[in-house]
């Protein structure tokens, strides 16, 4: 009999409501492991974030990437503080991990859970929303290229250079087609802005045509990013899997989360599909300064991110196709997702979803549901 798998996870709660929701997710995953007994898991706390920055003058330790590479995956909270400029905090922590570790595929699943009503009247209540948004995560508009000159002069200049490479576009396009291929509809929408951005975006269009030839069973279409916002609202059932640039999908995925009910339920995966580096999983709601410390943050996005993490590490370092099963991790993720659905259906939700529970109440309900499901 082979030993059960053991997963080593870096916990980086960081700032704002991050510590609250990551603590809740760890509690839930530990109960899941204890209950199922099909895997073991070990979380190691890493204190990077704004408090670390104020003490050391940097958001991460100098050996941060080497530290992360000793783990199977990372579970991340949020970064940012009211008294630190956002570009300092984001580039000091999250973006300092994504690009150097080549976590080039950011995957954001969007679903309408039972008991959660979409604000859209165009959504079929029987079907809800079920999308997967794929975001290029290592280059594009967030390449960090550009600069400022003649500061504080009337002729001050600032440039922000978007960089699109053939290798970067082709690998995310191939990943997106594979993601679409693994889903029942087998449909992909490629989002660009090639009518007005005539270089990088046109390259996106050309590579989409090239890659599509390798996926004859996947139907696909192309949308301009502004038109895509209208389609998301007016014809949500026409959408399944979507791929776009770093900036475009950053914006569209937040809109998608709101259309599914709340950004408090939005999960994400920062993946290195080559598995040379450990992937990072995070709720996308941000620091939420206005509710930090009040104990009312919605932990569902962190639960869902943890489920995606288990699914990914369960496939092993050798990897697996997106449509393949991943053993104990995959099974644990399915149990976790079913429990999320059940507590939402029972109305056990935080205020952002119209409920009356706080973070601890939702977490306690999840733990009880896990024990009940596995018994």
Residue, then its C-alpha position, 0 to 999 in steps of 0.5 A: x500500500x503506497x503512502x498517502x501524499x503529503x503537501x508542504x504549503x507556504x502560507x503568506x497571509x500578508x495584509x488587510x483581511x488576508x490573515x483573517x481569510x487565510x487563517x480560515x482556509x487553513x483551519x478548513x483544509x486541516x479539518x478536511x485532511x483530518x477527516x478524509x485521511x487521504x492526504x496530510x498537509x503542512x502549512x508554514x507561515x511566512x511573514x512577508x507583507x507591509x509589516x515586514x516592509x516597515x521593519x526591513x525596508x522590503x516586502x520579502x526576504x532577499x532569498x524569497x524565491x529560493x524559500x518559495x521553491x522549497x514548497x509544493x505551493x503557496x496560499x496567499x492572502x492580499x497585499x497593500x496598506x493605506x499608508x503605503x502607495x499601491x505600486x510599492x506594495x504590489x511590486x514589492x510582493x505579489x508581482x515580485x513573485x509572479x514574473x520571476x517564478x514564471x507563474x504565467x497562467x492566472x486562472x480565475x474560475x467564476x461560478x454562481x453558487x446555490x443560494x447566491x443570486x447574480x445581479x444580472x437579469x440575463x442569467x438563467x437561474x437554472x444554469x447560473x454563471x460558469x466561466x473560466x477566465x485565463x489571464x496572461x500573468x507575466x508580461x504585457x501591461x504589467x511588465x514594469x517597463x517605462x519611466x518618468x522624467x522632468x518630475x514636477x515640471x509642466x512638461x513631465x513625462x511618464x511612459x508605461x510600456x506594454x511588452x508582448x512576446x511571441x513565447x509569452x502569448x503562445x504559451x498562454x494561448x495554448x494553455x487557454x485552448x487546453x482549458x477550453x478543451x477540458x470543459x464540456x462546451x469546448x469554447x474559447x473567447x480571445x479578448x484583445x483590443x487590436x483595432x486601436x493597439x496595432x502591434x502587440x494586440x495584432x500579434x495576439x490575434x495572429x497567434x490565436x489563429x495559429x494555435x487554434x489549428x492544433x485544437x480542431x475540437x475547440x470552437x473560438x471567437x474573438x472580442x474587443x475588450x470593451x465589447x466583451x464587457x457588454x457581452x458579459x452582461x447581455x449574453x452571459x450564457x454565450x461565454x465559457x472560457x476566456x483568455x486575454x492580457x494581463x490588464x484586460x483580464x485583471x479588469x474583466x475578472x473582477x467584473x465577472x466576480x461581481x456578476x456572479x454575486x460578490x468579489x468575496x467568492x472569487x478565487x484565483x490560481x497563479x500557475x507555472x504549468x511547467x511545474x518548475x516553480x511552485x504555484x501560488x493560490x489567492x483570493x482576488x478580493x484584495x486587502x479590503x481596508x474598510x473591513x479589516x479586523x472586523x471579522x466580517x470578511x468573506x472566506x469563501x474565496x480563500x476556501x475556493x483558492x485552497x480547493x484549486x491548490x489541492x487540485x493542482x498539487x494533487x496532480x503531482x510534480x510530473x503534472x497532468x492534463x487539465x482534464x485529468x483527475x489528480x488523486x487525493x488532492x482532486x478528491x479533497x478539492x471536490x469535497x471542499x467545493x461541495x461543502x461550499x455549495x451546501x453552506x451557501x445553499x443553506x444561507x450561511x453567508x457573510x453580508x456581501x452576499x446578503x447573509x448575516x454570518x461573520x468570518x468565524x460563523x462561515x468557517x465553523x459551518x464549513x468545518x461542520x459540513x466537511x465532517x458531516x459529508x465524510x461521515 
